[in-house]
Amino acid sequence: MMDTLTLRAPLTRDRFDLIRQAVARHFLVTAHDITAPNRGTPQVAAARLALYALLYERTSADLLTIARWCGRYHHTTVLDGIQRTRGWEVSAPAYWQALQAALREVTL
């Protein structure tokens, strides 16, 4: 059942896994790498930021909840990541295209 106030789906384990898999596919990384505690490669770091953005866009979860589900402990990490993805259209077109493809794949 969708949250009627935000018109976004609640964050469940299935929804988290669906979004994480979509991001992994489009960024050509593993789903495990995205939420691993280390920083990984630049590609993995970009996928992690995309995961934050998609979870925020496609679920009713707040920033702190997203941070906890992704193995981070502070909501500002997620906020900073979401803000960084907004500049990708100009600064990193390949990442922007991957983010948009994952966004199209993950529907409500």
N, C-alpha and C positions, 0 to 999 in steps of 0.2 A: 504494500500500500504506500502510495506517495505522500509525502509531507505536503499538505494543502497550503501551508503558509509560504513555503519557498518554491513549491513545484519542482523539487528535486528529490530523488529517491534517498531513503535512509542508507547509511553505510552499514553494510553487512559483510561477513566474511566472503560470501560468494561474489558480491559486487566488487569488493576490494580485489579479489583474485582476477575477476574479469577485466577490470581496468588495468591492473598490473600486467597481465598477459598481453593486452592490446598495446600498451606502451612498449613492452619488451619486443614484440614483433616488429613494430615500426622503427624502433631505434636499434634493432639488430643486437640486442643484448639478452641475457637470461633474466627471468623474473626474479630469481634469487639475488643476482648482482644488484638489482635496483634497490633492494632494501637491506643489503649487507651493511655491516657497520663501518667498513672502510670506504674511502672515497672512490676507489677504482679509477678507471680511465675517464677521460673527458666525455666519451660517449655514454658511459654509465652515469656520470654526474648529470649530464643533460637529460637522460631518461628519468632520473630521480626528480628533477625539477618538473618535467612533464607530468610525472605521476602526481605530484602535489597539485598542479594546475587542473588536471582532469578530475581528481578526487574533489577538489573545491568546486569545480564547474558542474559536475554530474551527480553530486550527493549533497545531502543536507548537513554533512559533518562540518564542525567548526575547525579552526586552524589547530587548536590543541589536540583534538581527536585525530586529525590527519597526522600530526607529528607523532603521536603515540603509535598509531597503526603502522607507520613507516619506520619505527625504531628510533625516532628522534624524540627529544624531550622538551623542546621549546617551540612554541608556536611561531616565533619570529623567524625560525629557520624556514618554515613553510611559506610564510608571507614573503620573505626575501626571494625564495625560489619562484613563486608565482609571479612576482614583479619582474624577475629576470626573463621569464618566458615571453613577456609582452614586447621585449625589444628584439626578439629573434627574427621577426619578419625582415628586418634590415640587417642586423648584425650576424645572423646565422640562418640563412634561408633553408638549408637542408634540415636543420632541427625544427624550424617553423613548419615545413612541409610534413615532417614526421608527426609533429604534435597535432596538426590539423587532420591528418589521416587517422590517427588514434582517436581523436575527438569525434570524427564522423562514425567510426566503428562502434563507439560506446554510446548507445542511445538510452534514453529513459525507458 
